[in-house]
């Protein structure tokens, strides 16, 4: 393994079996990954990540052009005393699902897909709906 930092996508599985939120971390300000065995397809590696007083399970995979991101993009810097332990620097963290959901649901009901300008144009082209006929006396 080289000493140069490597960028990769990290998909965490919070709350996965074996992930202990109560596990103490050496220093609260550290973000560390321990590299484990390769994934079943051989394209990535299983990892244990300790950050923010939590331990998370996940997979580390190389970035590939044209492929969607599945998690965070991180830069790893292997430690000299143990290259399987790496310091982590976040390069990109996607917005949380809760934040994205709250932004998308700013009003009740279905999505508003037709603007007033669209409706005005519709009325100009197709005319307004005729009013219902009045009852004859």
Helices and strands as residue ranges (DSSP letters): E 6-13, E 31-38, E 44-51, E 54-62, E 72-78, E 85-92, H 97-104, H 116-126
